[in-house]
Amino acid sequence: MIPLKKLLSDFLVYLEVERNRSQKTIENYHHYLKRFLLWSKISNPGEITAELVTNYRLYLNRLTTSDGEELKKITQNYHVIAIRSFLKYLSKRDIKSLSAEKIEVGKNPSHEIEFLDGEEVERLLESASGTDLATLRDRAILELLFSAGLRVSELCNINRDQINLERLEFSVRGKGDKLRLVFISNSAKEALKNYLDKRTDIDEAVFIRYSNKKTFEQDSKRLSNRSIQRIVKHYAAKAGIIKDVHPHTLRHSFATDLLSNGADIRSVQTMLGHSSITTTQIYTHITNKQLKGVHEKFHAKKQN
């Protein structure tokens, strides 16, 4: 019998090599499955039963984070999805264990996405006004997140040789290592040009960190996802925006801005890099509200 730890290791390799999953996805699956194995204390796949999984889900539902908060339902579901994927992998290898079909994933709670309106976007962008290199970089980050609807990981991975400011477009690698074309506005072009023209280093990354500390390191200073998040939150606070603004908020704002100005949902799906139209449909709440306004204005209007 192959030990579970070895099977887990093989599964992670399978995700990377055969399923072409991103490193972040593989890290998450490793985290979720490692938590399950540590909790269950089992050593072979035959010990995974429906009752065991049910008890684990009960454990997750009662689990609290280090901040004393309950584990979100969507996070609980991610754990279950990881277990199901692992069980499907075991079945593919003809290893006896619980059938993945016997585990149902709970329904995620519906929620409205948060986005910035036009006035809030302008305030956010204008909050990054300055001529020093770090501020020019930050303005370019904000402009590009909103203009192209990028995921934060996509933004971090952009290299200078990818940017074509004349054509106002360039390619990025999104989820599943899929390549897609993104477009930028003239204001984003100007912000990027102002920033890149002032760069004197030879680092290939578009967005790098700046520090007052002198260093002789030759490694890339590429900004991390967390650094971008801190930058966005800093300028949101500076702009006096009380919403919980993060990089994905600007991606949401990009999508809702397109839809509210008449773009069709299939085009928005392509620009966001969504593999399924269902994912893009979370943004239709904005168009639904517009339709409601039209209905109220023109339907069954009382005559005076």
C-alpha positions in Angstrom: 0.0 0.0 0.0 1.4 3.4 -1.0 1.5 5.8 1.9 -0.9 8.8 1.7 2.0 11.3 2.1 3.6 9.8 -1.1 0.2 9.9 -2.9 -0.2 13.5 -1.9 3.2 14.3 -3.3 2.4 12.5 -6.5 -0.9 14.3 -6.8 0.8 17.7 -6.6 3.2 16.7 -9.3 0.1 15.6 -11.4 -1.5 19.0 -10.9 1.6 20.8 -12.2 2.6 18.5 -15.0 -0.6 17.0 -16.4 -3.2 19.5 -15.3 -1.0 22.6 -15.8 -2.3 24.2 -12.6 -0.6 27.4 -11.3 1.9 27.3 -8.4 -0.7 29.2 -6.3 -3.3 26.6 -6.9 -0.9 23.8 -6.1 0.1 25.5 -2.9 -3.6 25.9 -1.9 -4.3 22.2 -2.6 -1.3 21.2 -0.6 -2.4 23.4 2.3 -6.0 22.0 2.3 -5.1 18.4 2.0 -2.3 18.6 4.5 -4.7 20.0 7.0 -7.1 17.1 6.3 -4.4 14.5 6.8 -3.1 16.0 10.0 -6.6 16.2 11.4 -7.6 12.6 10.3 -4.4 10.9 11.3 -4.9 8.3 8.7 -2.1 6.7 6.8 -3.7 5.0 3.7 -6.4 5.9 1.2 -8.7 3.1 2.1 -9.4 4.8 5.5 -11.0 7.8 3.8 -14.8 7.2 4.3 -17.9 9.3 3.9 -18.3 9.5 7.7 -14.7 10.7 8.1 -15.3 13.5 5.5 -18.5 14.5 7.2 -16.8 14.8 10.5 -14.0 16.8 8.9 -16.6 19.2 7.5 -18.1 19.6 10.9 -14.6 20.3 12.2 -14.1 23.0 9.6 -17.5 24.5 10.3 -16.5 25.0 13.9 -12.9 26.0 13.3 -11.8 29.6 14.1 -8.9 31.4 12.7 -6.0 33.0 14.7 -8.1 36.2 14.7 -11.0 34.4 16.3 -13.1 34.4 13.2 -15.0 31.4 11.8 -13.8 29.8 8.6 -15.7 31.3 5.7 -18.1 28.9 3.9 -16.3 29.4 0.6 -13.0 28.5 2.2 -14.6 25.4 3.7 -15.8 24.4 0.2 -12.3 24.9 -1.1 -11.1 22.2 1.4 -13.8 19.8 0.1 -13.0 20.5 -3.5 -9.4 19.6 -2.9 -10.4 16.3 -1.2 -12.7 15.5 -4.2 -9.9 16.2 -6.7 -7.5 14.0 -4.7 -10.0 11.2 -4.6 -10.6 11.5 -8.4 -6.8 11.2 -8.8 -6.7 8.1 -6.7 -9.5 6.6 -8.8 -7.6 7.4 -11.9 -4.7 5.4 -10.6 -7.0 2.5 -9.6 -6.3 3.1 -5.9 -9.2 2.0 -3.7 -10.7 4.8 -1.7 -13.9 6.7 -1.2 -15.7 7.7 -4.5 -15.4 11.5 -5.1 -19.1 11.5 -6.3 -20.2 10.6 -2.7 -19.0 14.0 -1.5 -21.2 17.0 -2.3 -19.7 20.5 -2.3 -21.8 23.0 -0.3 -23.4 26.0 -1.9 -21.4 29.1 -1.6 -23.3 32.0 0.0 -24.3 34.6 -2.6 -22.8 38.0 -2.2 -22.6 41.2 -4.1 -19.2 42.1 -5.4 -17.8 45.5 -4.3 -16.6 47.9 -6.9 -15.7 51.6 -7.3 -17.9 54.0 -9.2 -16.4 56.5 -11.7 -15.9 59.2 -9.1 -14.2 56.9 -6.7 -11.9 55.6 -9.4 -10.8 59.1 -10.3 -10.1 59.9 -6.6 -8.1 56.8 -6.3 -6.0 57.5 -9.3 -5.4 61.2 -8.4 -4.3 60.2 -4.9 -1.1 58.9 -6.6 0.2 62.2 -7.8 3.9 62.9 -7.7 7.0 62.9 -9.7 9.2 60.7 -7.6 9.9 57.2 -9.0 7.9 55.3 -6.4 4.8 57.5 -6.9 5.0 57.2 -10.7 5.2 53.4 -10.3 2.2 53.4 -8.0 0.1 55.5 -10.4 1.0 53.1 -13.2 -0.1 50.2 -11.0 -3.5 51.7 -10.3 -4.0 52.8 -13.9 -3.1 49.4 -15.2 -5.3 47.4 -12.8 -8.3 49.4 -13.7 -7.6 49.9 -17.4 -6.8 46.2 -18.2 -8.8 44.4 -15.4 -5.7 42.4 -14.5 -5.4 39.9 -11.6 -2.7 41.0 -9.1 -0.6 38.0 -10.0 -0.7 38.9 -13.7 0.3 42.5 -12.9 3.3 41.3 -10.8 4.6 39.0 -13.6 4.7 41.6 -16.4 8.1 42.2 -17.9 9.2 45.4 -19.7 9.6 43.7 -23.0 5.9 42.7 -23.0 4.7 46.3 -23.0 3.8 47.8 -26.3 2.7 51.4 -25.6 2.2 52.3 -29.3 -0.4 49.6 -29.8 -2.0 50.0 -26.4 -2.0 46.3 -25.9 0.1 43.4 -24.6 -0.2 39.7 -23.6 -0.4 38.3 -20.1 -0.5 34.8 -18.8 -3.5 34.2 -16.6 -4.9 31.2 -14.7 -4.0 27.8 -16.0 -1.0 29.5 -17.8 -3.5 30.8 -20.5 -2.3 33.6 -22.7 -4.6 36.5 -23.4 -4.5 39.9 -24.9 -5.3 42.9 -22.7 -5.8 46.5 -23.7 -4.9 49.8 -21.9 -6.3 53.3 -22.0 -4.4 56.4 -23.0 -4.2 57.5 -19.4 -2.6 54.1 -18.4 -0.2 54.5 -21.4 0.8 57.9 -20.1 1.3 56.7 -16.5 3.4 53.7 -17.7 5.5 55.9 -20.0 6.2 58.4 -17.2 7.3 55.6 -14.9 9.3 53.6 -17.4 11.1 56.7 -18.8 12.4 57.5 -15.4 13.8 54.0 -14.7 17.5 53.7 -14.9 17.9 50.1 -13.7 18.1 47.0 -15.9 15.6 44.8 -14.0 13.3 43.0 -16.4 10.2 43.4 -14.2 7.9 46.3 -14.9 7.0 46.9 -11.2 9.9 46.7 -8.7 10.4 47.7 -5.1 12.3 50.8 -4.1 14.1 51.3 -0.8 16.2 53.9 0.8 18.5 51.1 2.0 21.6 50.7 -0.2 22.0 47.1 -1.4 24.3 45.3 -3.7 21.9 42.4 -4.5 21.6 41.6 -8.1 18.4 39.6 -7.8 15.1 40.9 -9.2 13.2 43.4 -7.1 9.9 42.4 -8.6 7.0 43.5 -6.4 5.0 40.7 -4.7 1.2 40.3 -4.6 1.1 41.4 -1.0 3.2 44.5 -1.9 0.6 45.5 -4.6 -2.2 44.9 -2.1 -0.6 47.3 0.4 -0.1 49.9 -2.3 -3.7 49.8 -3.4 -5.0 50.0 0.2 -2.6 52.9 1.0 -4.0 55.1 -1.9 -7.6 54.1 -1.2 -7.2 55.4 2.4 -5.4 58.5 1.1 -8.4 59.1 -1.3 -10.8 58.8 1.6 -12.6 55.7 0.2 -14.2 53.9 3.0 -14.7 50.6 1.1 -12.4 47.7 1.6 -10.4 48.3 -1.6 -7.9 45.7 -2.9 -6.5 45.0 -6.3 -9.4 42.7 -7.3 -11.8 45.6 -6.5 -10.3 47.4 -9.5 -10.8 44.3 -11.6 -14.5 44.3 -10.5 -14.7 48.0 -11.3 -13.2 47.3 -14.8 -15.9 44.7 -15.5 -18.8 46.7 -14.2 -17.7 49.8 -16.0 -17.6 47.9 -19.3 -21.1 46.3 -18.8 -22.7 49.6 -17.6 -21.4 51.3 -20.7 -23.0 48.7 -23.0 -20.3 46.0 -23.5 -21.7 42.5 -24.1 -20.9 39.8 -21.4 -19.1 37.5 -23.9 -16.6 40.3 -24.6 -16.1 41.0 -20.9 -15.6 37.3 -20.3 -12.8 37.3 -22.9 -11.1 40.4 -21.5 -11.2 39.1 -18.0 -9.8 35.7 -19.0 -12.7 33.7 -17.5 -12.9 30.1 -18.8 -16.6 30.0 -18.0 -19.3 32.6 -18.7 -20.8 31.6 -15.3 -17.9 33.3 -13.6 -18.5 36.5 -15.5 -22.2 36.6 -14.8 -21.6 37.7 -11.2 -21.2 41.2 -12.8 -24.6 41.3 -14.3 -26.0 42.7 -11.1 -25.0 46.1 -12.5 -27.0 45.7 -15.7 -29.9 44.2 -13.8 -30.1 47.4 -11.7 -30.1 49.4 -14.9 -32.9 47.3 -16.3 -34.9 47.9 -13.1 -34.5 51.6 -13.6 -35.7 51.5 -17.1 -38.7 49.4 -16.0 -39.6 51.9 -13.3 -39.3 54.8 -15.6 -41.2 53.6 -18.6 -43.5 50.7 -17.6 -47.1 51.4 -16.4 -46.5 55.0 -15.9 -49.5 56.7 -14.3 -51.1 59.4 -16.4 -51.9 62.7 -14.7 
